[in-house]
Amino acid sequence: MKAASFEAALLRTSEASTRIRSLSPVVRIYPHRRFLFLQGVPGSFMHSLGQALAARGHGVSRVNFNGGDRLVWPSLPSIDFTGRTSEWPAFLQRLVLDLAPTDLILHGDCRPLHKIAIEQANRHGITVHVFEEGYLRPDWVTLEVGGVNGYSRLPRGVAAYHVAADLLPAQPAAAHVPPSLRTRARDCIVYGMACVALSPWFPRYATHRGWSLPHEAAGWIKRALRAPFAGRRSQAAIRHAFAARGGFFVLPIQMDNDSQILCHSDIGGMMHAILLVVASFARHAAPDAVLAVKEHPLDNGVIDWRGVTQAAARDAGVADRVVLIEHCDLQLLLDRALGMVTVNSTSATFALASGVPVIALGRSVYDLPGLTHQGSLETFWRAPSPPDPALFEAFRRVLAHACLLDGDFFTRDGVARAVAGAVPRIEAARDAATRIDDIVDDAVVNMMISETAPGAVSVA
């Protein structure tokens, strides 16, 4: 049953020219769980998940916001939203009445259209399942009920992680997913081309990414052209950092339009973060220490981070003590770094796993006493607090149980594993806090059963 099956029941209002195709036939066919998909990552993951849920007898449909969404959702029911963002609440309200969804599935809970949808879902008692890149990297993806990152329902106290981890059975290591930058780039390019090709059908679509597709394409071309020079500059910058008598700190650049920056911190953008960190480093770090600013491997080249970093260092009077590394394996730096300063990048989990002190300037699930430096940025430069290895191991084990899935969004094998793990999690519809509580409850029940079993010895 394709999108064309729902050509009846058009909604026309004075404010919008948006067409809504009624999905009420889906309600009659599938009276129990009805899943409404919104935007996901480019590629096959969301459609594969929809197929798996449909095969289980659930109702599955999706809203397409652009041509790329249409392309990656080829064979399941869908509906196009072609209006403005201001028209989306009314469109969605009618859709909720037509379809009566029980569950909402999306990637990224801070996209403007998704935030509106989550608010409506909460009012209607619709369960929201949010996918995101893995809190732990690589080999994992995140799936939480209700929200991720700053909206996560994971515990904020360290005791819960210690208690729950001790009760969890041993868990095998996740299968390693080979790097997929080429596949990811291919999927993004194809998705973008479909957005451009079908733009006449979606004339009012505004991307959440902040830049137009032609602008991003120009940035990628510039990045590709300067790659050979960037490699040589990076090698020189790494040698400079390694030679620093006072050691060096790492500041990973996050995507400037990332919801982690925009919604889960008060800094206002990555450029502001660089200015803040470099100024603090100049005033409070040891005079022979170096700050290595590491460019994001998926940066689109729109912002000249080299120019931003050099200007910040020059203004702070530390031009010879701040370097930009454009291309480098982050682990190479972490093996020798004194510490990592981040807004809230998930790359911090690499540092924590390596025993490297971390300070998070924004809100993140790993910013816990005993894991990250809880003092000020000024104190971090001179006396950074190292992570507690036992706490990180407990944190890692509980995260894997509560809200992580083995797999990835872009490789065939990774998608298959992530879908296989996501289906039972979605059907259970239990948030991270509840899943952790279940660990303790199950342990208590098992203990009571063992104490009352025949032959058990009662201790007064």
C-alpha positions in Angstrom: 0.0 0.0 0.0 1.8 3.1 -1.2 1.2 6.8 -0.6 -1.1 7.0 -3.7 -3.6 4.8 -1.8 -4.5 7.7 0.4 -5.5 10.3 -2.2 -9.0 10.7 -0.6 -9.7 13.1 2.3 -7.9 16.3 1.3 -7.6 19.0 3.9 -7.6 22.6 2.7 -7.4 25.6 5.0 -7.2 29.3 4.4 -3.6 29.3 5.9 -2.2 26.3 4.0 -2.3 24.7 0.6 -1.0 21.5 2.2 -2.7 18.2 1.1 -3.2 15.5 3.6 -4.0 12.0 2.4 -6.2 10.1 4.9 -4.5 7.2 6.6 -7.6 5.9 8.3 -7.6 2.6 6.3 -4.4 1.8 8.1 -6.2 2.2 11.4 -8.9 -0.3 10.4 -6.4 -2.9 9.2 -4.0 -2.6 12.2 -6.1 -1.9 15.3 -3.2 -2.3 17.9 0.2 -0.6 17.5 0.4 2.1 14.8 3.8 3.6 14.2 4.2 7.0 12.5 7.8 7.7 11.3 9.2 11.2 10.8 12.7 12.1 9.5 15.7 9.8 9.9 19.2 9.6 8.7 19.8 9.3 4.9 20.0 5.7 3.9 17.9 2.5 4.4 17.8 2.3 8.2 14.3 3.8 8.8 12.7 1.9 6.0 14.2 -1.4 7.1 12.9 -0.7 10.6 9.5 0.1 9.2 9.5 -3.1 7.2 10.5 -5.2 10.3 7.6 -3.6 12.4 5.1 -4.1 9.5 6.2 -7.8 9.3 5.3 -8.1 13.0 1.7 -7.0 12.2 2.0 -3.4 13.2 0.7 -0.4 11.2 3.5 1.6 9.7 3.4 5.0 7.9 5.6 8.0 7.4 5.6 11.7 6.8 7.8 12.9 4.0 9.2 16.4 4.3 11.4 16.5 1.1 12.4 14.4 -1.9 15.1 12.6 0.1 12.6 11.4 2.5 10.5 10.0 -0.3 13.5 8.3 -1.9 14.5 6.4 1.2 10.9 5.3 2.0 10.1 3.4 -1.2 7.4 0.8 -0.4 5.5 1.6 2.8 2.5 4.0 3.3 3.5 7.6 3.4 2.2 11.1 3.2 3.8 14.3 2.0 3.9 17.5 4.1 4.4 20.4 1.6 3.6 23.3 3.8 5.4 25.8 5.9 6.7 25.0 9.4 3.9 27.2 10.8 1.3 24.9 9.2 2.9 21.7 10.6 1.0 21.7 14.0 -2.4 21.7 12.3 -1.3 19.2 9.7 -0.1 16.9 12.4 -3.2 17.3 14.5 -5.3 16.2 11.6 -3.0 13.3 11.0 -3.2 12.2 14.6 -7.0 12.2 14.3 -6.9 10.2 11.1 -4.3 7.7 11.9 -4.5 7.5 15.8 -0.8 6.6 16.1 0.3 4.9 19.2 4.0 5.5 18.6 6.2 8.1 17.0 9.6 7.2 15.6 12.2 9.8 14.6 15.9 10.7 14.5 17.0 13.7 16.5 14.5 15.2 19.0 15.7 18.8 18.5 14.8 19.4 14.8 12.1 22.1 14.7 9.5 19.9 13.1 10.3 17.0 15.5 10.1 19.2 18.6 6.5 20.3 17.6 5.6 16.6 17.0 7.0 15.5 20.3 5.0 18.2 22.1 1.8 17.0 20.4 2.6 13.3 21.0 3.1 14.0 24.7 -0.3 15.7 24.9 -2.0 12.8 23.1 -0.2 10.0 25.1 1.7 8.8 22.1 5.0 7.1 22.9 8.1 8.8 21.3 11.1 6.7 20.2 14.1 8.8 19.4 17.2 7.5 17.5 20.6 9.3 17.6 24.2 8.5 17.0 25.6 6.3 19.7 26.5 7.7 23.1 29.4 5.3 22.9 31.4 5.1 19.7 31.8 3.2 17.6 29.6 0.2 17.0 26.5 1.5 18.8 23.4 3.6 18.0 21.2 5.2 20.6 17.5 4.5 21.1 15.6 6.2 23.9 11.9 6.6 24.8 11.1 10.3 25.4 14.3 12.0 24.3 18.1 11.8 24.1 21.1 13.8 25.3 19.9 16.6 27.5 16.3 15.1 27.4 17.4 11.6 28.3 15.8 9.9 31.2 19.0 8.2 32.3 19.9 8.6 36.0 21.8 11.6 37.0 23.3 9.9 40.1 26.3 7.6 40.0 24.9 5.1 42.6 22.3 3.9 40.1 25.0 2.9 37.7 27.1 1.0 40.2 24.0 -0.9 41.6 22.6 -1.7 38.2 25.9 -2.7 36.6 26.6 -5.2 39.5 23.3 -6.9 38.7 23.7 -7.1 35.0 24.9 -10.4 33.4 28.1 -10.4 31.5 27.6 -8.8 28.1 29.6 -9.8 25.0 31.4 -6.9 23.3 29.5 -5.3 20.4 30.6 -6.5 16.9 33.0 -4.0 15.4 31.4 -2.0 12.6 34.1 -1.0 10.0 34.3 2.8 9.3 31.5 3.8 6.9 32.5 7.4 5.9 32.3 6.5 2.2 28.9 4.8 2.5 27.6 7.7 4.7 28.8 10.2 2.1 27.2 8.3 -0.7 23.9 8.1 1.2 24.0 11.8 2.0 24.8 12.8 -1.6 22.0 10.7 -3.0 19.6 12.0 -0.4 20.6 15.6 -1.2 20.2 15.1 -4.9 16.7 13.7 -4.4 15.9 16.8 -2.3 16.9 19.1 -5.1 15.3 17.0 -7.9 11.9 16.9 -6.1 12.0 20.4 -4.6 9.1 21.5 -6.8 6.9 19.1 -4.8 8.2 20.4 -1.5 8.7 24.1 -2.2 8.5 25.3 1.4 10.8 22.7 3.0 13.5 24.3 5.2 16.3 22.0 6.4 17.2 21.9 10.1 20.9 21.9 9.2 21.1 25.7 8.8 22.7 25.8 5.3 21.2 25.2 1.9 22.3 22.1 -0.1 24.2 24.2 -2.7 26.1 26.0 0.2 27.0 22.7 1.8 28.0 21.2 -1.5 30.4 24.1 -2.1 31.9 23.6 1.4 32.5 19.9 0.7 34.2 20.7 -2.6 36.5 23.2 -0.9 37.3 20.7 1.8 38.2 18.1 -0.8 40.4 20.5 -2.7 42.4 21.5 0.4 42.7 17.9 1.7 46.4 17.4 0.6 47.5 20.6 2.2 45.3 19.9 5.3 47.1 16.6 5.8 50.5 18.2 5.8 49.4 21.0 8.2 47.9 18.4 10.5 51.1 16.5 10.8 53.0 19.7 11.6 50.4 20.6 14.3 50.6 17.1 15.8 54.4 17.3 16.1 54.0 20.8 17.7 51.5 19.5 20.3 53.6 16.4 21.1 56.7 18.5 21.6 55.1 20.8 24.1 57.0 20.7 27.4 53.9 21.3 29.4 51.8 18.8 27.5 48.7 19.5 25.5 44.9 19.5 25.8 42.4 18.6 23.1 39.3 20.5 22.1 37.2 18.6 19.6 35.1 20.7 17.2 31.4 19.6 17.1 29.1 20.3 14.1 28.1 23.9 14.5 24.4 23.1 13.7 24.4 20.1 16.0 21.5 20.0 18.4 24.0 19.1 21.1 25.4 22.6 20.7 22.2 24.5 20.0 19.8 22.8 22.4 21.9 21.2 25.1 24.3 24.0 26.0 24.1 27.7 26.7 27.3 28.5 24.7 25.5 29.5 21.5 27.6 27.8 18.9 31.0 26.2 18.3 32.7 29.5 17.3 31.7 30.9 20.7 33.0 27.8 22.4 36.4 28.1 20.7 36.7 31.8 21.8 35.7 30.9 25.4 38.1 27.9 25.7 41.1 29.6 24.0 40.7 32.7 26.2 40.5 30.6 29.4 43.5 28.5 28.2 45.5 31.7 27.7 44.8 33.0 31.2 45.0 29.8 33.3 46.9 27.0 31.6 50.6 26.4 32.2 52.7 28.7 30.0 54.4 25.9 28.2 51.2 23.9 27.5 49.5 23.6 24.1 45.8 23.5 23.1 45.1 21.2 20.1 41.8 22.0 18.4 40.6 18.9 16.5 38.3 19.4 13.4 35.2 17.1 13.1 35.8 14.3 10.6 32.4 15.1 9.0 32.7 18.8 8.9 31.2 20.2 5.7 33.8 22.9 5.2 31.3 25.8 5.3 33.0 27.4 8.3 36.8 28.2 8.1 37.7 26.7 11.4 41.4 27.3 10.8 40.7 31.0 10.5 38.4 31.0 13.5 41.0 29.2 15.7 43.9 31.3 14.6 42.0 34.6 15.2 41.0 33.4 18.7 44.5 32.4 19.6 46.0 35.7 18.2 43.5 37.8 20.1 44.3 35.9 23.3 48.0 36.3 22.8 48.7 32.5 22.5 49.1 32.2 18.7 52.2 29.9 19.2 50.4 27.7 21.7 47.1 26.8 19.9 47.1 24.5 16.8 44.3 23.2 14.5 44.4 19.6 13.5 42.3 19.0 10.5 42.9 15.3 9.8 43.9 12.9 12.6 42.7 9.8 14.4 41.4 11.2 17.7 42.8 8.2 19.7 46.3 9.2 18.6 45.9 12.4 20.5 44.1 10.9 23.5 47.0 8.5 24.1 49.2 11.4 25.1 46.7 14.3 26.0 46.5 15.9 29.5 42.8 16.3 29.1 39.8 17.0 26.8 37.6 20.1 26.9 34.3 19.6 25.1 30.9 21.2 24.9 29.2 17.8 25.0 30.6 15.7 22.2 30.2 11.9 22.4 33.9 11.7 21.5 34.4 12.4 25.2 33.6 8.7 25.9 36.8 7.8 24.0 38.7 10.0 26.4 37.0 8.6 29.4 37.6 5.0 28.2 41.3 6.0 27.9 41.5 7.5 31.4 41.8 11.0 30.0 40.3 13.8 32.2 37.3 15.5 30.6 35.3 18.7 31.3 31.9 19.2 29.6 30.7 22.7 29.2 27.2 21.7 28.1 24.7 19.1 29.2 25.4 15.4 28.4 24.6 12.0 29.7 28.2 11.3 30.7 28.7 14.5 32.8 28.6 12.7 36.2 30.6 13.2 39.4 33.5 10.8 39.2 33.5 10.7 35.4 34.1 14.3 34.4 35.8 17.3 36.0 33.1 18.9 38.2 35.1 22.1 38.9 35.4 25.2 36.7 37.2 25.4 33.4 39.9 27.6 35.1 40.7 24.8 37.5 40.7 22.1 34.8 43.9 23.5 33.1 46.0 23.0 36.3 44.4 20.1 38.1 42.0 18.1 35.9 40.1 15.3 37.6 40.7 11.9 36.0 37.7 9.6 35.5 37.0 6.7 37.8 37.6 3.5 35.7 35.1 1.4 37.7 32.4 4.1 37.3 33.0 4.3 33.6 32.8 0.6 33.2 29.5 0.6 35.2 28.3 3.5 33.1 29.2 1.7 29.8 27.5 -1.5 30.8 24.2 0.2 31.9 24.1 2.4 28.8 24.5 -0.7 26.6 21.5 -2.3 28.4 19.3 0.7 28.7 19.5 2.7 25.5 22.2 1.5 23.1 21.8 -0.9 20.1 24.6 -2.9 18.5 25.0 -1.7 14.9 25.1 1.5 12.9 23.0 3.5 10.5 25.0 3.1 7.3 26.5 -0.3 6.6 24.4 -3.2 5.5 25.4 -5.5 8.4 25.2 -2.6 11.0 21.7 -1.7 9.8 20.5 -5.3 10.0 21.8 -5.6 13.6 20.4 -2.3 14.7 17.0 -3.1 13.3 17.0 -6.6 14.9 17.8 -5.0 18.3 15.4 -2.0 17.9 12.2 -4.0 17.2 11.9 -5.6 20.6 13.0 -2.4 22.4 10.3 -0.4 20.5 7.6 -3.0 21.2 8.5 -2.9 24.9 8.4 0.9 24.9 10.2 1.3 28.2 12.4 4.3 28.8 16.0 4.1 30.1 15.1 4.8 33.7 12.5 2.1 33.7 14.8 -0.4 32.1 17.4 0.3 34.8 14.7 -0.1 37.5 13.8 -3.4 36.0 17.3 -4.7 36.6 17.0 -4.1 40.3 13.4 -5.5 40.4 14.4 -8.6 38.6 17.3 -9.2 41.0 15.0 -8.8 44.0 12.5 -11.3 42.5 15.2 -13.8 41.7 16.6 -13.5 45.2 13.1 -14.1 46.8 12.6 -17.1 44.6 15.9 -18.6 45.5 15.3 -18.0 49.2 11.9 -19.7 49.1 13.0 -22.6 46.8 12.9 -26.1 48.3 16.1 -26.8 50.2 16.8 -23.1 50.8 18.3 -22.4 54.2 16.6 -19.6 56.2 18.9 -17.4 58.1 17.4 -15.7 61.2 
